[in-house]
């Protein structure tokens, strides 16, 4: 550039003008880069589908989750939160006016190198003590089952929101395109029903696939219309015709999430016919494995089948599997009912942990066990416990969680968390963090604002993560 040309430019543009225009240019370059990445992401979603595996935003410790939901709220002071002072003070006035303290009727002892105190009601699980991270300082703010249950699954009971499994699938996609990424085994029809495994305003493809119902044995459960009578080529032809009508409807409406959800779910259902029946067929397992889970004997058959199915599902690439077991709502006859509930789940859950470890799946599979709240240290009637939201116990294993530790503490009666209290939003944030998802960044735009599982709350419990 010669001197006369530079002189002409100086007359046309001041130094400030040049800087302003350059800055706009830099901004445009940045915008173009972001727009390009967005376009590539959208193109990837269109070509691979919304369930395509996604890259986690944080270091990933767990690739999948098995969520063991004990519906009705197990009594933590009788199972995993040892309170010798409560036992000594049985019959004395409790924290609520007119109440009397009720010590545990079962013996506690320490297990493994961790020294976890565990009830004699869980002898098989106690053998897996060193795998467990026990958190006796859980809290929630809702004392009624339906609301607390929904909050445990969606983060709120005030509005219909996507479930934890749906958020997980939205954030990570699935590892097997021929299977649903989120499966809920025998969820309750009450306590919010489908809300607990629904997708709410997230695309419908992220909702859970229900298998069975909580008040019926899973032995008799099936996925409706999984295997049609027509040949695969005939089914494909029929589906292509139906999808043509669906896409015509979608094109006329411009944007219709419901139609898009139908299109995607039909395609998934067609693909499921190849693989799902084999995954659900536990007869493919050895008799030794089935025996370990307690299958074909009482009272462990039902939970044993569910735990074995959960292992088979995550092994096949399903991202999130929930098992619901209940009823743990022991307001009376605690002595008999709690023993019955524990006998149903103790062996199957212990077998699940051992099986996952043997198959080298536990290191990147997060297992979570909890109810929606706990039970009171004082008696309800002669032999029962009421709801307690101020303290309850959950445990986690595998998936980047430190094994053999206890985090937090409740008071001497197990009535209230007094050290490192953990809220539901903290639990959700931590589960997402193990999966490599930042709970603050995992958002979805709806009704003019960005929503997330933890809303405006939640802290990752870094202390329990490897």
N, C-alpha and C positions, 0 to 999 in steps of 0.2 A: 504494500500500500504506500503510495507516494505522499509527500508532505502536503500537496494541495488537496488531496482527497481527505486526509486527516483534518485539515483546516475546515473543510466543508462539513464534516461530521460534527466537529466541535460547535459549529454555528447552529446546526440543527438540533443537537442533543447536549444537554448539560451532563455533568458527571452523575448528578442525582437521577436524571432520566435513564441513563444507561444502567445504573444499579437497580432501579425499579423494574425495568423491563427484564433484566437478567434474573432478578428474584422471581418474577412471574414465570419465567422460563423454567427455573429450577422446580418451582411448584408444579408446573405442568408435567415435567418429567416424572416427578414423584407420583402425581395422580395417574399418569399413563402406566407407570409400573404397577401400582395397586390395581388399576382397572384390568391390566393384563392378567395379573394373578387371579383376580376374581373371575375373569372370563375363562381362564384355564380350569379353575376349580369348578365352575358351572359346567364347562364342557366335559370334565372328568365325571361329574355327577350324572350327566346325561348319558355318557357312554358306558360307565360302569354301574350306574344305579346308585340310589341313596344309601344302600347298605354296604357300599364298597368300603374296604378298610381305610381308615384315616390315620394320619401321623399324629401321635400325641404331642401336646405342646410342652409337657414337662417330662423329666425322666420317668420312664414307665417301670413300675415294679410288678404290677399285676396286669395280666391280659384279659382276665375274666373274673366274674364274681358268682359265688353260690351264696345266696341269702337265705338263712334258715330262720323263718319267722314263727315264733311261738305265740300264736294268737291267744289273747286272753290274759297275758301277763304272768309269767312264772314267779314264784316266791323266791326272791334272791337270798333272803336270810335263811332259807332252808336248803339252798343249793350251792351257791358260790361265794357268799359273803358271810364268812364265819364271824359270829358275834357272841363270844363267851359271856360277856356281861349281860346280854339279853337273856341268856339261859339262866344266869344266877338271879336275875330280877324278875323272873316269871311271876305273874300275879300282882306285881306292884302297879301303881297308876301309870298309864301310858301318856304320851304327849297330847292326845286329844282328850277333852273333858269327858270323864266317865269311862274311859277305856282302861284296859288292863293289858300289860305286856304279856306276850306269849313267846316263850323261847322255842327253839327248834326241837323237835322230837327225834331228830336224826343225828348220828355221830358224824363229826367232821374229822378229817385227818389230812396231813400234808403228803404231797405226791411229787415224785420226780426230783430232779436237781433244782427245779424252780421253787419247790416247797409250797406250791399252790395249796391252799386249804380248800378241800372239796368234800361235798356231802357223800355219805355212803349210798345215797340214791343214784349216784352217777359213777359206778365202779369201772365201767368200760371207758368212759370219757376220761376218768382220772388217769388211766394208763397213757393217755395222750397229753397229759398236763403240760409237758415241756414244749408243746407246739402252740400253747394258748397264750394270748395276751388278754388278760382279764381286766375289764374296766368296771369297777363297782360304783362309779360316781356319775352314772348317767342320770339325766333329768329331762322332764318334759313339762309342759304347762297345761296339759289338757287331761282332766281326770276321768273322762268318759271314753269307753272303748272305741266307738265309731270315729270320733274326732281324733283321738290319739293315734289310732291305727292309720288313718288317712295321712296325718302329719308325718308319721314315720316313713310313709311311702312317697309322699309328694312334697313335703316341706311345709305344707299349710293345710288347715282344715276349713279355712274361710272361703276358699275359692277352688274351683276345679283346675288343677294344674297337672303337668306331665309327671309321671312316676319316675322314681329313681332309675329303674331299668330302661325306660324310654330315653331319659337324658343320656345314659351311658351309651346306648345304641346310636343316638344322634351324634354324640361326640366322637365315637370310635368306629362306627360301622361294625360289620361282622366278619368273621374269618371264614365263613362258609355260606356262599350265596344260595345254596340249596336248602338251607335250614333257616327258620326264624332266628333272629339275633337275640331275642328275649322271650323266654318261656316261663310261665307261671304254673307251677304244679299245685293243683287242688286249692286255689284261692277261695276265700269265703264269699258267699253271695251277699252276706251282710257286711257291716263295718265299711261301707263305701263301695263294696262290690268291685265292678270293673274299673273304678277310679284308681284303684291301687296298682293296676298294671296298664292303665290307659296312657295315651299320648297327649290328650287335651288339645292344645293349639299346635303342637308339633305335628308334622306330617303323619298320617295314619299308619304308614309303614313301620313306625317306631314303637307302636303299641305292642304289648306282650301277647303271645299266643297262649291261651288258657288250655290246660289239659286237666280234666277232672274238676271236681268240686270238693270243698273241704269236708263236707259231712258224708262223703261217699268214698269207699275204698278205691284207690287208683287202679287196682287190678282190673276194674270194669270200665275204666276210662279209655277214650279214644279220640282221635282228631277226626271230626266229621268230614265225610266225603274225601278222605285222603286217597283212597284207591277207587277209581271209577270202574265201571263195567266196560267202557269203550276202550279200544286200543289207544296207545299213546299218540299215534299219528292222527286218529280221529279226534281225540281230545284237543290236540294242537290246532286242528282245523276249526273246531267249534270255538275255541278260545280266540283264535285270530278274528273270527267273524264278530264275536262279542266285543273284542277290543277295538275293532273298527268303529262300532257304534259308540263305544265309550269315548274314543278320541274325537269323533265328530261332535259329540256333546261338549267335550272339553274345548274344542276349537270355537264353537259357537259362544261359549261362555267366557272366552279369553282366559280367565283365571278361575279355576274351580278346584280347591284342594280336595273336596270329597271325591270327585271323579278321578283325580290323580291317585288318591289313595286306593280306590277300587282297582284301577289299572295295575298298580304295583302289587297289590295283595293277590290279585288273580295270577299274576306272573309268578309270584313267590309260591303260591299254592300249587301251581303246575310243577315247579321245580322240586318242591318238597316230596312229591310222589316217588321220586327216584331214591331218596335217601332216608326220609323220616321213618318209614316203617321198619327199616333195619336198625336204626338207632333206638327205637322204642321197644325192640324185641330183646328183652333181657334173657331169653332162653339161650341166646348166643354166648352168655357168660358161663364159666365153669361152675360146677356144683360147689366147689370150694369157695368161690367168690360169693355165690348166692348165700351159702351158709354163713359166711362171715358177716353179711349184712342182715342176717336174721330173716331171710325170705322163706315163706312157706311154713312159718311157725308163729304162734301167738306169743306175745302181743306185738311182735316186731315186724310182721310181714308188710304192713302198709307203709310204714316209714322206711323200712328197708328197701322196698321197691322204689320209693321216691328218691332216696339218696343214691341208689345205684343208677337210676335214670339221670339224675343230675350229673353224676360223673361221666356217663356216656354222652350226654349232651355237650358238656364243656369240652370233652375230649374230641368231639366231632366239630367243634368250632363255634358253638353258641356262646355269645358274649356274656349274657346275664341269665342266670337261672334262679328262680325263687321257689322255695318249698314252704308251704304254710302247714303248720300242725297245731291243732288245738282240740279241746278247749282247756286252757290253763286258768280259767276264771274261778278260782277256788275260794268262794265266800263261805263255804261250809264243807264239812267232811274232808278237810284238808288231809288228814291222815291217810285216807284211802285213795282219794283222787290224785293227789300229787304223786304218790307212789306209782299209780297206774300210768300217768303221763310220762314219768321218767322211764319206766320199763319199756314204753313204746319207742322212745327215741334214743336211749343211751347207747345201745349196741349199734344201731344203724349209723349214728353220727360218728361214733368212734371208728367204725369200719370205713366210713367215707374219708376221714382224715388219713387213716393208714393207707388206704388204697391210692389216694391222690399222691401221697409221698412216694409210695412204691413205684408209681408210674412217672415220677419226676414232674408231676403237675402242680404239686402244692406250692412250689417256689414262686410260680406266677399265676396261681389261682387264689383269690382272696375269699376266705370263708368267714361269714359273719353270722353270729347267733344272738338273737335278742327278742324280747317282747316289746309291746308298746309302752309299758311302764312296769312298775314293780308292785309289791304287796307290803302292807303295813306290818310293823313289828308288834303291834297290839292285836288282840283277838277281835274277830267279828263273830258274835255268838259264842258258842262253846269251842268250836273247832274250825275256824276259818280266818281268812285275812282279807282286808279291804284293799282298795286301790291306793297306790302310793306313787305320786309323780315326782317327789323330791329326791328320790334315790332308787336306782335299780341297776342291775348288772347285765352287761353284755360281754361277749368275747369275740376276738378275731384271731384268725390263724392264716399263715401262708401269705403270699402276695406282697412281700416286702414289709410285713409287720414283724416287729421284734418278738421272738418266741420266749415263753417262760417268764414274762414280766407281768406286774400289776401296775396299772396306772390309775391314780386317784384313790379316794377313800371316802366311805360314808362314816357317820358318827357311830358311837358305840352300840347303838340299837339298830343301825341300818335304816334310819328314818330319813336322813337328809345328807346329801353330799357335802363334805366339809373340806375336801382337798381336790383340786383340779376337776371341778364339775364340768361335765360334757353335755352340751345341748344337742338336740337332733340335728341342727344345722352344722354343728362341728363334726358329727358323725358323717353326714353327707359330704362335707368338704374333704374329709379324710379319705373316704372311699374313692371319690373322684381323683384325689391326688395320687393314690396308689396306682390308678389306671393311667396316670400321666395327663390328667385333665385339671386345669386351673378352674376352680369353681367360680371364680370372679369373671373369667373370660368366656366360659361356656354359656353363651347367651343365645336367645332367639327373639327376634323382633316381632312383637304382637301388640295390636291395639295402640300403636304409637310409642311403645317403650320396650326396652330390652329386659327380658325376663331370664331368671336363672333358678336352678334348683334351690339354692340357699338364699334367694331374694337379696336382702341387704345384710345378711348375718353370716355367721360361720367362720371358724378358724380351724385350719388344718392342725391336727395333733402331731406335730413333728416328733415329739418325744417317743412315740411308739413305732416310728417308721425306721427301717434300716437305711 
